[in-house]
Amino acid sequence: MFLKAMSHKSLATFACRNYGVSAVCLQKAVDPIQQLFVDKVREYGQKSKSSGGKLVDSTPQVEKQLQQELDKVAKQYGGGAGTDMTKFPSFKFEEPVIDGQISQA
């Protein structure tokens, strides 16, 4: 009986919390500023898809500056032509050689 009451209470709390969170997500934008924001996000999404993964509304000067920064980072962290900077580096640790550093007492 006690277990049934506790499970019912926790289920009701869970349902109320989820309803409270999802109600905000499902609500339509009625504020004009909020609607403008939603429209701009959708417009940016469409531009992003049409640009093919490049910067949205960029100029040749901005793209040149981006490439300079990427080259600078690649040079600083050991990248270069043919180096995949997105791949996690592999480390090789060798066991040190200990030659009689500890003497017998």
N, C-alpha and C positions, 0 to 999 in steps of 0.2 A: 504494500500500500504506500509506504513511504517512498520507495523507489519510483513508483508510478507518478506520485505527486511531484517529485523532484524533476523527473524527466519532462513532465508536462510544463512545469514552470520554466525550465531551461529552454525548451522548444519555443515557448511563447516569447521569451526574451530574445532569442535568436531571430525569430521572425520579425519582431518589432525593430530590432537593430538593422536588419537587412532591408526592411521596407523603408526605414528612415534614410538609409544611404541611397537606395535605388530611386527613391522619389525625386531626389535632386537631379539625378542623371537623366531621368525620363521626362523631366519638365521641359516644356518648350520655352525658348527665349522670348520673353515679353518685353524686356528692357531694350530700348533701341541701341544702346551702347553694347549690350551683350550680343544682340543680333548682328551688329556691325563686326564685332570680334569674330563671331562664328563664320560670317561671310568671308572675312579676310583669311581665316584659317583654311577654309575650303578652297579659296582662290589660290593660296600658296600651295596647297596640296596638288591642285591641277597643274600649276606651273612647274612644280617639282617633278611630276611625272613626265611632263612634256620636255623638260630639259635633259632627260636621260642621265640623271645622276650627277650632273654638274651643278655649279652654283646657280641660283635663281636670280635673274635680272643682274647679271654681272657684266662688267665692261672688260675689255682686253687688259686694261691697266690693273684691275683687281685680280684677274686670273694670273697675270705676270707676277704680281706681288705674292700671291698664294704659292706659286711655284717656287719663287725665291725662298720663301719661308720653309717650304717642304724640303728643298735642297739643303738649306742650312741645318735643319734638324737631322736629316740623313747623314750629313757630313759630321755633325757633332757626335752622333751616336753610332758611328761605324757603318752607316749605310752607304750605298753607292749604286752604280749601274749594275743591275742584275741581282741586287740583294732584296729579298722580301722582308720588309720592315714589319709586316703584320704577323710574321711567324715568330713564335716564342723561341728564344735562343736555347741551344742545348749546352749543358755544362758537363765537363768531364773533370772529376776530382780524382787525383791519384793519391795513393797511400804514401806518406812520407817514409823515407828510409832512415831508420834509427840504427846507428853503428856505435855500440858500446857507450852510449851517453850515460847509462845507468851502470854504476860499478857494483860488483858483488861485495857485501860486507861480511 
